[in-house]
Amino acid sequence: MNLTFRHYDHETAPATVDDVIVPLYLATHPQAATDPFYSVERFTERVEGYMRSPGFGMCAAFDEDKPVGLAFGYALPENARWWRSLQPHDPELTIETGTRTFAINEIMTHPDHQRRHVARDTHRELLATRREERATLLVDEANTPAVTAYRRWGYRKVGTIKPFPDSPTFAAMILPLPPGGHESFDG
């Protein structure tokens, strides 16, 4: 396997929804067919909302020309909704400046390419382009492989968040990013 990475921003990512993002989502989220929160329609609405942010960034991993991995997120603006339901509430932790936190919305790896470090390498490649102080993500604590990987990458749990009324409650995790650029980031 010889991975190549392509980077996208809020202007270039929308062109990848049908050919890259949705196919990977369907391959990695079997509950999309049965759980309304995880439906392709709801997912696409959320993705299109994230893409409207000028701080949006995405990295896709390709094996030859086939998309096999994906990570994307956006810089949290001042007064971000992201932290609204954080428990326990920590006012210092939830202060956003527009440049403090990069929120990762999704990390996906096609099932045929899992356990080959695609997620780790795509995550690393995405964060290497970021200038924020920290990254955050939400994870279902029942997803033990993901939780284990995120801890290994340096994330720590800071609480729980229920981002939408019909969503699960997720563990909120934070990863400090190296100051002055992340080209040498190891996560």
Secondary structure, DSSP 8 states (H G I E B T S, - for coil): --EEEEEEETTTGGGGIIIIIHHHHHHH-GGGGT-GGGSHHHHHHHHHHHHTSTT-EEEEEEETTEEEEEEEEEE--TT-GGGTT-BS--TTTT---SSSEEEEEEEEE-GGGTTTTHHHHHHHHHHTT--SSEEEEEE-TT-HHHHHHHHHTT-EEEEEE--STTS--EEEEEEE--TT--TT---
